[in-house]
Amino acid sequence: MDDPRKMAELVGAANALIQRGYDRNSAEYVSALDTFVGRNSAESDLTPDGALEIVNNSKFGKISADDYNRGVDTLATMKRVGIK
C-alpha cells in the first residue's frame, strides 16, 4: 500500500480489531481487514465511515469516530517518528 494515509487507516482498523478481542490468526480478523482494503469490492474506496462500520458490526462492540480518529492520528505520528 503506497498511500500513507490509507496505510495508517488500515493499521488503525487492525489495532481496533485486536483491542476488541480478535485473534490476529483468526479468519474473522483476516476477513475484516480484507474488507477494509477493498478486496471484496475493488471499485470502492473505503472511507473512515466505512472503516467504523466494519469495526462496529463486530461482536466486540462499538468504537466512536473520535476514538478512531485519535488512533489514526497516533499511528500516523508514530510512523512519522519511526516507531513501527
Summary of the structure (lengths in Angstrom):
residues: 84
radius of gyration: 12.2
end to end distance: 15.5
largest distance: 33.9
contacts: 205
relative contact order: 0.18
helix: 62%
strand: 0%
